[in-house]
Amino acid sequence: MTQLPATITQAEITSPELGAPPVEPALIGDLGYDASWRYVEFFTANIRNPHTRRAYDRACARFFAWCEQRGLTLAAIRPHDVATYIEALQQEHSAPGVKQQLAAVRMLFDWLITGRVLPTNPAAAVRGAETCGEDRPNQFVGPDREPALNNRLHARSDWGEDRSDAVLHDISIG
């Protein structure tokens, strides 16, 4: 007797415990036995860190619930659908959180492709939220910092004639 992974609707999903096996979304279960096991193996064999596993499980469950609400099947999901989902997430979550959720969905689709469950990855072409520059202030030297920068430049006697951009940048930020 073979054992199938549990298939439940999104409404029945609760937050899984740290060591609990992933709950298969109905969209995956609709594709059959091989798809069900491939989904479970993504979380159990492919992701070793339990915290990452739990975060990715939550992200994928949230994405598939969103798809179910719109009546999408797994084979009908297109890059436009994934991009629309990511745009909606950006209204509620920080850029790093959105990027993590997109990474989870993208990796799962890649896993399903290598297991020959799906032919293409609809999340591959979707770009995540921009995070560049948000975590540190702009390093532009404005007029208010110019006198202090000039003083530091003239006070440095050990740099000789080396006025490369890298040296000037190091001096300008302190």
C-alpha positions as CSV (number, residue, x, y, z in Angstrom):
1,M,0.0,0.0,0.0
2,T,1.4,3.4,-1.0
3,Q,1.0,6.5,1.1
4,L,0.2,9.8,-0.6
5,P,1.0,13.2,0.9
6,A,-1.9,14.9,2.6
7,T,-3.9,17.1,0.3
8,I,-6.1,19.8,1.8
9,T,-7.6,23.1,0.7
10,Q,-5.8,26.3,1.6
11,A,-8.6,27.2,4.1
12,E,-7.6,24.2,6.2
13,I,-3.9,25.1,6.4
14,T,-2.5,26.4,9.7
15,S,1.0,27.5,10.4
16,P,3.2,24.4,10.4
17,E,5.4,23.5,13.4
18,L,9.1,23.7,12.8
19,G,9.5,20.0,12.1
20,A,6.1,19.3,10.6
21,P,6.1,18.0,7.0
22,P,4.8,20.4,4.4
23,V,1.1,20.4,3.5
24,E,0.5,19.9,-0.2
25,P,-1.8,22.6,-1.8
26,A,-4.7,21.3,-3.8
27,L,-3.2,22.7,-7.0
28,I,-0.3,20.3,-6.7
29,G,-2.4,17.4,-5.7
30,D,-4.6,17.9,-8.8
31,L,-1.5,16.9,-10.9
32,G,-1.3,13.4,-9.3
33,Y,1.0,11.2,-7.3
34,D,4.3,12.2,-8.9
35,A,3.7,15.9,-8.4
36,S,2.6,15.4,-4.8
37,W,5.8,13.6,-3.9
38,R,7.9,16.1,-5.9
39,Y,6.4,18.9,-3.8
40,V,7.1,17.1,-0.5
41,E,10.7,16.3,-1.6
42,F,11.3,19.9,-2.4
43,F,10.9,20.8,1.3
44,T,12.3,17.6,2.8
45,A,15.3,16.7,0.6
46,N,16.2,20.0,-1.1
47,I,16.0,22.5,1.8
48,R,18.1,21.5,4.8
49,N,17.7,24.4,7.1
50,P,14.4,24.0,9.1
51,H,13.8,27.8,9.3
52,T,14.3,28.2,5.6
53,R,12.0,25.2,5.0
54,R,9.3,26.7,7.1
55,A,9.6,30.2,5.5
56,Y,9.5,28.7,2.0
57,D,6.6,26.4,2.9
58,R,4.7,29.5,4.1
59,A,5.6,31.5,1.0
60,C,4.6,28.7,-1.4
61,A,1.3,28.0,0.5
62,R,0.5,31.7,0.3
63,F,1.2,31.9,-3.4
64,F,-0.9,28.8,-4.2
65,A,-3.8,30.1,-2.0
66,W,-3.6,33.3,-4.1
67,C,-3.7,31.2,-7.3
68,E,-6.7,29.1,-6.0
69,Q,-8.6,32.3,-5.2
70,R,-8.3,33.3,-8.8
71,G,-9.2,29.9,-10.2
72,L,-5.8,29.2,-11.7
73,T,-4.5,25.7,-12.2
74,L,-0.8,24.9,-11.8
75,A,-0.3,24.5,-15.5
76,A,-2.2,27.8,-16.3
77,I,0.1,30.0,-14.1
78,R,2.0,32.5,-16.3
79,P,4.7,35.1,-15.6
80,H,2.0,37.7,-15.6
81,D,0.2,36.0,-12.7
82,V,3.4,35.7,-10.7
83,A,4.2,39.4,-11.3
84,T,0.7,40.4,-10.3
85,Y,1.1,38.4,-7.1
86,I,4.5,40.0,-6.3
87,E,3.1,43.5,-7.0
88,A,0.4,42.8,-4.4
89,L,3.0,41.5,-1.9
90,Q,5.0,44.7,-2.3
91,Q,2.0,46.7,-0.8
92,E,2.2,44.6,2.4
93,H,5.8,43.5,2.9
94,S,9.3,44.8,2.9
95,A,11.5,44.4,-0.2
96,P,13.6,41.6,1.4
97,G,10.5,39.7,2.4
98,V,9.0,39.9,-1.1
99,K,12.3,38.8,-2.6
100,Q,12.4,35.8,-0.2
101,Q,8.9,34.8,-1.2
102,L,9.6,35.1,-4.9
103,A,12.8,33.0,-4.4
104,A,10.7,30.3,-2.7
105,V,8.2,30.2,-5.5
106,R,10.9,30.3,-8.2
107,M,12.9,27.5,-6.6
108,L,9.8,25.3,-6.2
109,F,8.9,25.8,-9.9
110,D,12.6,24.9,-10.8
111,W,12.3,21.8,-8.7
112,L,9.0,20.8,-10.4
113,I,10.6,21.3,-13.8
114,T,13.6,19.1,-13.0
115,G,11.1,16.4,-11.8
116,R,9.2,16.7,-15.1
117,V,6.1,17.9,-13.4
118,L,5.9,21.2,-15.3
119,P,7.5,22.3,-18.6
120,T,8.4,25.9,-17.7
121,N,9.0,28.2,-14.7
122,P,6.5,31.1,-14.7
123,A,8.4,32.8,-11.9
124,A,11.8,32.8,-13.7
125,A,11.3,36.0,-15.6
126,V,9.7,37.9,-12.7
127,R,11.9,40.5,-11.0
128,G,11.7,41.0,-7.3
129,A,11.5,44.2,-5.3
130,E,14.4,46.6,-5.5
131,T,16.6,46.6,-2.4
132,C,19.7,48.3,-3.7
133,G,20.6,51.3,-1.6
134,E,17.7,51.0,0.8
135,D,19.8,49.6,3.6
136,R,22.4,52.3,3.7
137,P,22.4,56.0,3.2
138,N,23.4,57.6,-0.1
139,Q,27.2,58.2,-0.1
140,F,26.9,61.4,-2.2
141,V,29.1,64.2,-0.9
142,G,26.9,67.2,-0.9
143,P,27.8,70.8,-0.2
144,D,27.2,70.4,3.5
145,R,29.9,67.7,3.7
146,E,32.4,69.3,1.3
147,P,34.4,71.3,3.8
148,A,34.9,68.3,6.1
149,L,35.9,66.2,3.2
150,N,38.5,68.8,2.0
151,N,40.0,68.9,5.5
152,R,40.3,65.1,5.6
153,L,41.9,65.1,2.1
154,H,44.5,67.7,3.1
155,A,45.2,66.1,6.5
156,R,46.1,62.8,4.9
157,S,49.8,62.9,4.1
158,D,50.3,59.1,3.7
159,W,48.5,58.7,0.5
160,G,51.0,60.6,-1.7
161,E,49.9,61.1,-5.3
162,D,47.5,58.1,-5.3
163,R,44.2,59.9,-5.9
164,S,42.3,56.9,-7.3
165,D,38.5,56.7,-7.0
166,A,38.8,53.9,-4.4
167,V,41.1,56.0,-2.1
168,L,39.0,59.1,-2.5
169,H,35.9,57.0,-1.7
170,D,37.5,55.5,1.4
171,I,38.5,59.0,2.7
172,S,35.1,60.5,1.9
173,I,33.1,58.0,4.0
174,G,35.4,58.2,7.0
